Amino acid sequence: MQNARGDWVAFLDADDLWGENWLAAVLESSANDQRNIVWHPEINVYFGIEPHLFRHIDMEDGEFDLTSLVISNYWTALCATKRDLLTRIPYKETSRQRCIGYEDWSWNQLTIEAGALHKVIRGTGHAIRQKPGSRSMLWIMNEAGSIPFLTNMMRTHIAKRAAEGLDRRTNSEG
């Protein structure tokens, strides 16, 4: 990040495969939408030792739910956005010893707090290679029983949900 000089940064893992239209689609979509956006491919295909599919959710789709983002991460770290967003809100370091991890999950919440949208570019994909014997950061954080950094968004949303639950119980008892 510190060496990036362009207006845009895309995180691309060297042994992954990207759809041929991914980067061109990011630039085209961003030219048509000037809002502060983090772009994600529509589909992640994990191949190798544990094949599966992961579908990113667009924040402007009806299926996006903030409570779900507090419980589970909607987006992987491999995305594209303007460099200034990453400069203003850098990824936090993980700490396996303190069981704090999932830097992308926390970063996603921090960017939303700052007013950014997470959007999906339909028809794009990313294939992630999982090699036998390799241990991804996700696997390491899961093994350590880690939780994401607590963000203000997470705290506020959980407190709001708790207050709503208390209001419902109080109203139903009265």
Rosetta blueprint (number, residue, H / E / L):
1 M L
2 Q L
3 N L
4 A L
5 R L
6 G L
7 D L
8 W E
9 V E
10 A E
11 F L
12 L L
13 D L
14 A L
15 D L
16 D L
17 L E
18 W E
19 G L
20 E L
21 N L
22 W H
23 L H
24 A H
25 A H
26 V H
27 L H
28 E H
29 S H
30 S H
31 A H
32 N H
33 D L
34 Q L
35 R L
36 N L
37 I E
38 V E
39 W E
40 H E
41 P E
42 E E
43 I E
44 N E
45 V E
46 Y E
47 F E
48 G E
49 I L
50 E L
51 P L
52 H E
53 L E
54 F E
55 R E
56 H L
57 I L
58 D L
59 M L
60 E L
61 D L
62 G L
63 E L
64 F L
65 D L
66 L H
67 T H
68 S H
69 L H
70 V H
71 I H
72 S L
73 N L
74 Y L
75 W L
76 T L
77 A L
78 L L
79 C L
80 A E
81 T E
82 K E
83 R H
84 D H
85 L H
86 L H
87 T H
88 R H
89 I L
90 P L
91 Y L
92 K L
93 E L
94 T L
95 S E
96 R L
97 Q L
98 R L
99 C L
100 I E
101 G E
102 Y L
103 E H
104 D H
105 W H
106 S H
107 W H
108 N H
109 Q H
110 L H
111 T H
112 I H
113 E H
114 A L
115 G L
116 A L
117 L E
118 H E
119 K E
120 V E
121 I E
122 R E
123 G E
124 T E
125 G E
126 H E
127 A E
128 I E
129 R E
130 Q E
131 K L
132 P L
133 G L
134 S L
135 R L
136 S L
137 M H
138 L H
139 W H
140 I H
141 M H
142 N H
143 E H
144 A L
145 G L
146 S L
147 I E
148 P E
149 F L
150 L L
151 T L
152 N H
153 M H
154 M H
155 R H
156 T H
157 H H
158 I H
159 A H
160 K H
161 R H
162 A H
163 A H
164 E H
165 G H
166 L H
167 D H
168 R H
169 R H
170 T H
171 N H
172 S H
173 E H
174 G L
